[in-house]
Amino acid sequence: MKFHPSLFCLAISVSLVLGVGQTTAEASTESVQADFYVAPYGNDAYAGTKQKPFRSLQRARDAVRLLKNTKPEKDILVLLRGGYYRLADTIIFGLEDSALEGQKITYAAYSGEHPVIGSGVPITGWKKVSDDLPGLPEAARGEVWCAPIPEGIAYFTSLFNGQRTLPRSRSAGFRPTAISKSQTQTNFPKGLIPVDAAERGIDLRIVPNSPWVVNLLPITKVDPVKATAETSVPGTYPLNKPRFGYFPHGTAWLENAVEFIDGPGKWALDKKKRLIYLWHEGHELPSGIVVPKLTELVRVEGKIDYTGPDDTSVRGLIFRGLTFTHADYWRWSPEKTGWGLQHDWEMFDRPTAMLRFRGAEDCAVEQCEFTNAGSTAIRCDLYARRIRIARNHIHHVGGVGVLLAGYGPGTKDVNVHNAVIDNHIHHIGRILWHAPGIFVWQSGSNRIAHNHVHDVAYTGIVVSGRIGWNRKRAGECSNTLRWEEIDRATADASRNPKWGRGVSLVSWRQREPFLHGRRNVIEYNNIHHCMCILGDGNGKTASSNTALPPIRSS
């Protein structure tokens, strides 16, 4: 193992081979004239000049589509003035927004200013709650306000007061009272879960059976006599207390009920009444409270040929100096089994992040901030080549900091040569405690270096290819297996008797050619204050199912 001069650096060299795009030239916004300007006070009917800027990033994107074809030889720069850009829909950069050969298209902050991209919808119509609200704790009486949920928003898991995440109401911890084999049913102390929990939108938070994952599951049915609760989404494992680990304050909790609003800042929504309840920190009318409308704020997406051999990528887009915030947690669906990435630490090919690359190459995210959101910050899905994620500040988000997630095991290996360098990642996994700071799954030839990762509930950096090799698609990550590719590659039993069609791939030598987590370099990362809540993890993890050479350490 090599050691950085910094006392706390952790260097893990897992390969000697690396191909990563070089640093993008950074033009000073003070000395270079932009092609287009955007400002919250602008107008999309304007020309997009410094004096008459566009109002929306979407309008600037559309103007760039026309300009790049008239001046294909030059790079294009769009500058965003400071202020809040409120999104009603995800901004999508598609193939028509790709840079031409040899060209770069940059969307950057105007020098010295702070553009913020978010989906926060202001909450209005606040009224003081009467003291006779059923279930409201005695300490909260006279302190709680309520307001209607904004139109167009059915449910949410995150709430913000300006640039601060407010804590969702949560019960005291408890432990399931009986052993169960079910992943959708648990036992609880009698009287703890309200009978109308499903109608009100109350969730079960539980560390199920094993200490390395937490699930947030919507409750659909409560039997007060048997003291059982059923969930609409299966847990990762049976909904029992963990087999081992140290959880002195319980392993299960209820969230999102007025009964648990026990301090300033706490809140809950009632789905049935379509009301938000908040113990406001102050006696004046609440202001600046916003609810997120979106999970995914910006997506760069090419043409994905999921079952075929070739994808078409968007290329040459750079995002610099922008802040992404006010996005919600993406709620799991009942059909999640087999689509989770190792122990359901993330989901395969889902819109869980504020900024997402899906079918992209030679793009960059630099000097951006990702904060105060229920979602993952950045993810690079399926086809992602030479994506540079550098010098960003990622903090106080609900999921993973940075996720690189390629195709499942097979012969299509196209999530490669990316760089995650010099990022400050901390206080992540605020909703999903198991979320790693950096998560690399079925992705290879990447460089993960000089990142500062700390204050995470579980593991700092994960490199993984863990798969349940199950043709019935019932095992861990099993829905991601590309069996047609595997079968074609192994069909000629006469040339290799071990490779007949229908082979179970039980040995390492059989599986290894179809795993993509190889030749990654993880080095000079400062990792500390991990494992703050969950158990059986560490600062870094390289799964036994990844196709990696042994990690050398001293």
Residue pairs with C-beta under 8 A, 6 or more apart in sequence:
1 11
1 12
1 13
1 552
1 553
1 554
2 11
2 13
2 523
2 524
3 9
3 11
4 11
4 450
4 524
4 526
6 526
8 526
8 527
8 528
9 524
9 525
9 526
10 525
10 526
10 527
10 539
10 540
11 523
11 524
11 525
12 522
12 523
12 525
12 540
12 542
12 551
12 553
13 521
13 522
13 523
13 551
13 552
14 463
14 519
14 520
14 521
14 522
14 542
14 548
14 549
14 551
15 445
15 518
15 519
15 520
15 521
15 548
15 549
17 445
17 519
18 417
18 445
18 447
18 519
18 521
19 386
19 416
19 417
19 445
20 386
20 388
20 417
20 418
20 419
20 446
20 447
21 362
21 364
21 386
21 387
21 388
21 417
21 419
23 388
23 390
24 104
24 318
24 364
24 366
24 388
26 320
26 366
27 77
27 106
28 111
29 77
29 79
29 108
29 109
29 110
29 111
30 111
32 77
34 50
34 77
34 78
34 79
35 64
35 67
35 76
35 77
35 78
36 48
36 49
36 53
36 54
36 60
36 63
36 64
36 67
36 77
36 78
36 79
37 48
37 49
37 50
37 53
37 54
37 78
37 79
37 80
37 81
37 110
38 48
38 53
38 54
38 55
38 56
38 57
38 59
38 60
38 78
38 79
38 80
38 81
38 85
38 115
39 53
39 54
39 55
39 80
39 81
39 83
40 55
40 81
40 83
40 84
40 85
41 53
41 55
41 81
41 83
42 52
42 53
42 54
42 55
42 81
43 52
43 54
43 55
44 54
44 55
44 56
44 59
46 52
46 53
46 54
46 55
48 54
48 59
48 60
48 63
53 81
54 60
54 63
56 85
57 78
57 80
57 85
57 91
57 107
57 117
58 91
60 78
60 107
61 91
61 93
61 97
64 76
64 78
64 97
64 105
65 96
65 97
67 76
68 76
68 99
68 100
68 103
68 105
69 100
72 100
72 103
73 102
73 103
74 103
75 103
75 104
75 105
75 106
76 99
76 103
76 104
76 105
76 106
77 106
77 108
78 105
78 106
78 107
78 108
79 108
79 109
79 110
80 107
80 108
80 109
80 110
80 113
80 115
80 322
81 110
81 113
81 115
82 109
82 110
82 113
82 114
82 115
83 114
83 115
83 116
84 116
84 118
84 120
85 115
85 116
85 117
85 118
86 118
86 119
86 120
86 121
87 117
87 118
87 119
87 293
87 294
87 297
88 119
88 293
89 294
90 294
90 296
90 297
90 298
90 299
90 351
91 297
91 298
91 299
92 298
92 299
92 300
92 301
93 298
93 299
93 300
93 301
93 314
93 317
94 301
94 302
94 314
95 302
95 303
95 312
95 314
97 105
97 300
97 314
97 317
98 302
98 313
98 314
98 315
98 316
98 317
99 105
99 315
99 316
99 317
100 316
103 316
104 316
104 318
105 316
105 317
105 318
106 317
106 318
106 319
106 320
107 317
107 318
107 319
107 320
107 322
108 318
108 319
108 320
108 321
108 322
109 115
109 320
109 321
109 322
114 323
115 321
115 322
115 323
116 322
116 323
116 325
117 297
117 298
117 322
117 323
117 324
117 325
118 290
118 292
118 297
118 324
118 325
118 326
118 327
119 292
119 293
119 294
119 297
119 326
119 327
119 328
120 160
120 290
120 291
120 292
120 293
120 325
120 326
121 150
121 153
121 290
121 291
121 292
121 293
122 150
122 288
122 289
122 290
123 147
123 150
123 276
123 286
123 289
123 290
123 291
124 147
125 147
125 148
126 145
126 146
126 147
126 280
126 285
126 286
127 145
127 146
127 147
128 142
128 144
128 145
129 136
129 144
129 145
129 146
129 277
131 141
131 142
133 144
133 258
133 277
134 258
135 194
135 257
135 258
135 259
136 144
136 258
136 259
136 261
137 259
137 260
137 261
137 262
139 262
139 263
140 261
140 262
140 279
143 264
143 279
143 280
144 258
144 261
144 277
144 278
144 279
144 280
145 277
145 278
145 280
145 285
145 286
146 275
146 276
146 277
146 278
147 275
147 276
147 278
147 286
147 289
148 274
148 275
148 276
149 269
149 274
149 275
149 276
149 291
150 291
152 293
153 291
153 293
154 271
155 201
155 269
155 271
155 331
156 269
156 291
156 292
156 328
157 168
157 203
157 216
157 256
157 328
157 329
157 331
157 374
157 398
157 431
158 165
158 168
158 291
158 292
158 327
158 328
158 329
158 373
158 374
158 398
158 431
159 165
159 166
159 168
159 267
159 276
159 278
159 289
159 290
159 291
160 166
160 289
160 290
160 291
160 292
160 325
160 326
160 372
161 265
161 281
161 288
161 289
162 288
163 325
163 371
163 372
164 372
165 372
165 373
165 374
165 396
165 430
166 265
166 266
166 267
166 278
166 289
167 265
167 266
167 267
168 255
168 256
168 266
168 267
168 268
169 255
169 256
169 257
169 258
169 259
169 260
169 261
169 262
169 266
169 267
169 268
170 205
170 253
170 254
170 255
170 260
171 192
171 253
171 254
171 255
171 257
171 259
171 260
172 249
172 250
172 253
173 247
173 249
173 250
173 251
173 252
173 253
174 188
174 189
174 192
174 250
174 251
174 252
174 253
175 241
175 250
175 251
175 252
176 186
176 187
176 188
176 206
176 239
176 240
176 241
176 251
176 252
177 187
177 188
177 189
177 227
178 187
179 240
180 186
180 187
180 238
180 239
180 240
181 238
182 238
182 239
183 208
183 234
183 235
183 236
183 237
183 238
183 239
184 230
184 231
184 232
184 233
184 234
184 235
184 239
185 228
185 229
185 230
185 231
185 239
186 204
186 206
186 228
186 229
186 231
186 239
186 240
186 252
187 226
187 227
187 228
188 227
188 228
188 229
188 252
189 227
190 224
190 227
191 224
192 254
193 202
193 219
193 222
193 224
193 229
193 254
194 200
194 202
194 222
194 257
194 259
195 222
195 224
196 222
196 272
197 219
197 222
197 229
197 254
197 257
198 218
198 219
198 220
198 221
198 222
199 271
199 272
200 256
200 257
200 270
200 271
200 272
201 218
201 256
201 269
201 270
201 271
201 272
202 219
202 254
202 255
202 256
202 257
203 216
203 217
203 218
203 219
203 254
203 255
203 256
204 215
204 216
204 217
204 218
204 219
204 229
204 231
204 239
204 252
204 253
204 254
204 255
205 214
205 215
205 216
205 217
205 252
205 253
205 254
205 255
206 214
206 215
206 217
206 235
206 239
206 251
206 252
206 253
207 213
207 214
207 215
207 241
207 242
207 245
207 247
207 251
207 252
207 534
208 215
208 235
208 236
208 237
208 238
208 239
208 240
208 242
209 235
209 236
209 237
209 238
209 239
209 240
209 241
209 242
209 243
210 236
210 237
210 242
210 243
210 343
210 536
211 242
211 243
211 244
211 245
211 247
211 534
211 535
211 536
212 343
212 434
212 458
212 534
212 535
212 536
212 537
213 236
213 237
213 343
213 344
213 345
213 434
213 534
214 432
214 433
214 434
214 533
214 534
215 233
215 235
215 236
215 239
215 344
216 255
216 329
216 331
216 332
216 431
216 432
217 231
217 232
217 233
217 235
217 332
218 231
218 232
218 233
218 331
219 229
219 230
219 231
219 232
220 230
220 231
220 232
221 229
221 230
222 228
222 229
222 230
223 229
231 239
232 334
233 332
233 333
233 334
233 336
234 334
234 336
234 337
236 340
236 343
236 344
239 252
241 247
241 251
241 252
242 251
242 535
244 535
244 536
245 534
245 535
245 536
246 535
254 260
256 268
256 269
257 268
258 268
258 270
258 277
260 266
260 268
261 267
261 268
261 277
261 278
261 279
263 279
264 279
264 280
264 281
265 279
265 281
266 278
266 279
267 276
267 277
267 278
267 279
268 276
268 277
269 275
269 276
269 277
270 276
270 277
276 291
278 286
278 289
280 286
290 326
292 326
292 327
292 328
292 373
292 374
293 328
294 327
294 328
295 327
295 328
295 329
295 330
295 351
295 352
295 353
295 354
295 374
295 375
296 327
296 330
296 351
296 352
296 353
296 354
296 356
296 375
297 324
297 327
297 354
297 355
298 319
298 324
298 354
298 355
298 356
299 351
299 355
299 356
299 357
299 358
300 314
300 317
300 356
300 357
300 358
300 359
300 360
300 363
301 314
301 356
301 357
301 358
301 359
301 360
302 311
302 312
302 313
302 314
302 358
302 359
302 360
302 383
303 311
303 312
303 359
304 311
304 358
304 359
304 382
304 383
305 311
305 312
306 382
307 484
309 412
311 359
311 382
311 383
311 414
312 359
313 359
313 360
313 361
313 383
313 385
314 359
314 360
314 361
314 363
315 360
315 361
315 362
315 363
316 362
316 363
317 360
317 363
317 364
318 363
318 364
318 365
318 366
319 355
319 364
319 365
319 366
319 368
320 364
320 365
320 366
320 367
320 368
321 366
321 367
321 368
322 368
322 369
323 368
323 369
323 370
323 371
324 354
324 355
324 368
324 369
324 370
324 371
324 373
324 377
325 354
325 369
325 370
325 371
325 372
325 373
326 372
326 373
327 354
327 373
327 374
327 375
328 373
328 374
328 375
329 374
329 375
329 398
329 399
329 431
329 432
330 347
330 350
330 351
330 352
330 375
332 347
336 344
336 347
337 474
337 479
338 468
338 473
338 474
338 475
338 476
338 477
338 478
338 479
338 480
339 347
339 348
339 349
339 350
339 477
339 479
339 480
340 346
340 347
340 348
340 476
340 477
341 347
341 348
341 405
341 439
341 441
341 464
341 477
342 441
342 462
342 464
342 466
342 476
342 477
342 543
343 434
343 466
343 476
344 434
345 400
345 432
345 434
345 435
345 436
345 439
345 458
345 462
346 352
346 376
346 379
346 399
346 400
346 403
346 405
346 435
346 439
346 441
348 405
348 408
348 477
348 479
348 480
349 358
349 381
349 382
349 405
352 375
352 376
352 379
352 399
353 375
353 376
353 377
353 378
353 379
353 399
353 400
353 403
354 370
354 373
354 375
354 376
354 377
354 378
354 397
355 365
355 368
355 370
355 377
355 378
355 379
356 378
356 379
356 380
356 381
357 363
357 378
357 379
357 380
357 381
357 384
357 387
358 380
358 381
358 382
358 383
358 384
359 382
359 383
359 384
360 380
360 383
360 384
360 385
360 387
361 383
361 384
361 385
361 386
361 387
362 385
362 386
362 387
363 386
363 387
363 388
364 387
364 388
364 389
364 390
365 378
365 387
365 388
365 389
365 390
365 392
366 388
366 389
366 390
366 391
366 392
367 390
367 391
367 392
368 392
368 393
369 392
369 393
369 394
370 377
370 378
370 392
370 393
370 394
370 395
370 397
370 401
371 393
371 394
371 395
371 396
371 397
372 396
372 397
373 396
373 397
373 398
374 397
374 398
374 399
374 430
374 431
375 397
375 398
375 399
376 397
376 398
376 399
376 400
376 401
376 403
376 435
377 392
377 394
377 397
377 399
377 400
377 401
377 402
377 428
378 389
378 392
378 394
378 401
378 402
378 403
379 400
379 402
379 403
379 404
379 405
380 387
380 403
380 404
380 405
380 415
380 418
380 443
381 405
381 406
381 415
382 405
382 406
382 407
382 414
382 415
383 414
383 415
384 404
384 406
384 414
384 415
384 416
384 418
384 443
385 414
385 415
385 416
385 417
385 418
386 417
386 418
386 419
387 418
387 419
388 418
388 419
388 421
389 402
389 418
389 419
389 420
389 421
389 423
390 419
390 420
390 421
390 422
390 423
391 421
391 422
391 423
392 423
392 424
393 423
393 424
394 401
394 402
394 423
394 424
394 425
394 426
394 428
395 424
395 425
395 426
395 427
395 428
396 427
396 428
396 430
397 427
397 428
397 429
397 430
398 429
398 430
398 431
398 432
398 435
399 428
399 429
399 431
399 432
399 435
400 428
400 429
400 435
400 436
400 437
400 438
400 439
401 423
401 425
401 428
401 435
401 436
401 437
401 438
401 453
402 420
402 423
402 425
402 437
402 438
402 439
403 438
403 439
403 441
404 415
404 418
404 420
404 439
404 440
404 441
404 443
404 446
405 415
405 439
405 441
405 442
405 443
406 413
406 414
406 415
406 416
406 441
406 442
406 443
406 444
406 516
407 413
407 414
407 415
407 442
407 480
407 482
407 516
408 442
408 467
408 477
408 479
408 480
408 481
408 482
409 442
409 465
409 467
409 480
409 481
409 482
409 486
409 511
409 514
409 515
409 516
410 481
410 482
410 483
410 484
410 485
410 486
410 514
411 482
411 485
411 486
411 488
411 489
411 514
412 482
412 485
413 444
413 516
415 442
415 443
415 444
415 516
416 443
416 444
416 445
416 446
416 516
417 445
417 446
418 443
418 446
418 447
419 446
419 447
419 449
420 438
420 446
420 447
420 448
420 449
420 451
421 447
421 448
421 449
421 450
421 451
422 449
422 450
422 451
423 451
423 452
424 451
424 452
425 437
425 438
425 451
425 452
425 453
425 454
426 437
426 452
426 453
426 454
426 455
426 456
427 455
427 456
428 435
428 437
428 456
429 435
429 436
429 456
429 457
429 458
433 457
433 458
433 533
433 534
434 457
434 458
434 534
435 456
435 457
435 458
436 456
436 458
436 459
436 460
436 461
436 462
436 541
437 451
437 453
437 456
437 459
437 460
437 461
437 527
438 448
438 451
438 453
438 460
438 461
438 462
439 461
439 462
439 464
440 446
440 448
440 461
440 462
440 463
440 464
440 517
440 520
441 462
441 464
441 465
441 517
442 464
442 465
442 480
442 515
442 516
442 517
443 516
443 517
443 520
444 516
444 517
444 518
444 519
444 520
444 547
445 518
445 519
445 520
446 520
446 521
447 520
447 521
447 523
448 461
448 463
448 520
448 521
448 522
448 523
448 525
449 521
449 522
449 523
449 524
449 525
450 524
450 525
451 461
451 525
451 526
452 525
452 526
453 460
453 461
453 525
453 526
453 527
453 528
453 530
453 539
454 460
454 526
454 527
454 528
454 529
454 530
455 529
455 532
456 529
456 530
456 532
457 531
457 532
457 533
457 534
458 530
458 531
458 533
458 534
458 537
459 530
459 531
459 537
459 538
459 539
459 540
459 541
460 525
460 527
460 530
460 538
460 539
460 540
461 522
461 525
461 527
461 539
461 540
461 541
462 540
462 541
462 542
462 543
463 517
463 520
463 522
463 540
463 541
463 542
463 543
463 546
463 548
464 517
464 541
464 542
464 543
464 545
464 546
465 515
465 516
465 517
465 543
465 545
465 546
465 547
466 476
466 477
466 543
466 544
466 545
466 546
467 475
467 476
467 477
467 478
467 480
467 481
467 511
467 515
467 545
468 474
468 475
468 476
468 477
468 478
469 475
469 478
469 481
469 504
469 505
469 506
469 511
470 478
470 481
471 481
471 483
471 504
472 478
473 479
473 481
482 514
485 514
486 505
486 514
487 501
487 502
489 499
489 513
489 514
490 496
490 499
490 500
490 501
490 503
490 510
491 499
491 500
491 501
492 499
493 499
493 500
493 501
498 510
499 510
503 510
505 511
505 514
511 545
512 547
515 545
515 546
515 547
516 547
517 543
517 546
517 547
517 548
518 546
518 547
518 548
520 548
522 540
525 540
527 539
527 540
528 539
530 537
530 538
530 539
531 537
531 538
542 548
542 551
